[in-house]
Amino acid sequence: MKTKLKASNGENIAYIMAKHAEPDKVSDSPEEWLEEFNTFSIY
């Protein structure tokens, strides 16, 4: 089950930079964009 993420300010800035660099390849929202990364929680 995936949980909905809330992006932090740093993640929002990274999303804006990625969207500016490759607008056709980046998702329409920061949350969708973050879901594309295969990461795991350290907590």
C-alpha atoms as an extended CHARMM CRD file, in Angstrom:
* protein
*
        43  EXT
         1         1  MET       CA              0.0000000000        0.0000000000        0.0000000000  PROA      1               0.0000000000
         2         2  LYS       CA              1.4080000000        3.3640000000       -1.0000000000  PROA      2               0.0000000000
         3         3  THR       CA              0.9290000000        6.3710000000        1.2120000000  PROA      3               0.0000000000
         4         4  LYS       CA              0.3890000000        9.8790000000       -0.0790000000  PROA      4               0.0000000000
         5         5  LEU       CA              3.5190000000       11.9770000000        0.3810000000  PROA      5               0.0000000000
         6         6  LYS       CA              3.6300000000       15.6460000000        1.2400000000  PROA      6               0.0000000000
         7         7  ALA       CA              6.6120000000       17.2860000000       -0.4020000000  PROA      7               0.0000000000
         8         8  SER       CA              8.9670000000       19.4380000000        1.6590000000  PROA      8               0.0000000000
         9         9  ASN       CA             10.3310000000       22.7790000000        0.4740000000  PROA      9               0.0000000000
        10        10  GLY       CA             13.5490000000       21.1410000000       -0.7480000000  PROA      10              0.0000000000
        11        11  GLU       CA             11.6000000000       18.5400000000       -2.6890000000  PROA      11              0.0000000000
        12        12  ASN       CA              9.4180000000       21.2600000000       -4.2180000000  PROA      12              0.0000000000
        13        13  ILE       CA             12.5010000000       23.1760000000       -5.3500000000  PROA      13              0.0000000000
        14        14  ALA       CA             13.9990000000       20.0250000000       -6.8800000000  PROA      14              0.0000000000
        15        15  TYR       CA             10.6740000000       19.3520000000       -8.6530000000  PROA      15              0.0000000000
        16        16  ILE       CA             10.5620000000       22.8920000000      -10.0820000000  PROA      16              0.0000000000
        17        17  MET       CA             14.1350000000       22.5550000000      -11.3510000000  PROA      17              0.0000000000
        18        18  ALA       CA             13.3870000000       19.1630000000      -12.9460000000  PROA      18              0.0000000000
        19        19  LYS       CA             10.1290000000       20.4380000000      -14.4850000000  PROA      19              0.0000000000
        20        20  HSD       CA             11.9670000000       23.4370000000      -15.9270000000  PROA      20              0.0000000000
        21        21  ALA       CA             14.7450000000       21.2530000000      -17.3670000000  PROA      21              0.0000000000
        22        22  GLU       CA             12.5140000000       18.5360000000      -18.8950000000  PROA      22              0.0000000000
        23        23  PRO       CA              8.8410000000       19.5890000000      -18.8420000000  PROA      23              0.0000000000
        24        24  ASP       CA              7.6760000000       16.6770000000      -21.0130000000  PROA      24              0.0000000000
        25        25  LYS       CA              9.3320000000       13.9880000000      -18.8720000000  PROA      25              0.0000000000
        26        26  VAL       CA              8.3480000000       15.2000000000      -15.3770000000  PROA      26              0.0000000000
        27        27  SER       CA              4.9530000000       14.4150000000      -13.7840000000  PROA      27              0.0000000000
        28        28  ASP       CA              2.3500000000       17.1090000000      -13.2510000000  PROA      28              0.0000000000
        29        29  SER       CA              2.7110000000       17.2290000000       -9.4550000000  PROA      29              0.0000000000
        30        30  PRO       CA              5.6340000000       16.9560000000       -7.0180000000  PROA      30              0.0000000000
        31        31  GLU       CA              3.9640000000       14.0090000000       -5.2550000000  PROA      31              0.0000000000
        32        32  GLU       CA              3.6220000000       12.0230000000       -8.5050000000  PROA      32              0.0000000000
        33        33  TRP       CA              7.2110000000       12.8830000000       -9.4150000000  PROA      33              0.0000000000
        34        34  LEU       CA              8.5160000000       11.6710000000       -6.0360000000  PROA      34              0.0000000000
        35        35  GLU       CA              6.6400000000        8.3650000000       -6.4210000000  PROA      35              0.0000000000
        36        36  GLU       CA              8.8000000000        7.6140000000       -9.4930000000  PROA      36              0.0000000000
        37        37  PHE       CA             11.9040000000        7.1710000000       -7.3140000000  PROA      37              0.0000000000
        38        38  ASN       CA             12.6100000000        3.7830000000       -5.7370000000  PROA      38              0.0000000000
        39        39  THR       CA             13.4180000000        4.7600000000       -2.1690000000  PROA      39              0.0000000000
        40        40  PHE       CA             12.9140000000        3.2680000000        1.2690000000  PROA      40              0.0000000000
        41        41  SER       CA             12.2860000000        4.6970000000        4.6910000000  PROA      41              0.0000000000
        42        42  ILE       CA             15.1400000000        4.6780000000        7.1830000000  PROA      42              0.0000000000
        43        43  TYR       CA             12.7700000000        5.0180000000       10.1390000000  PROA      43              0.0000000000
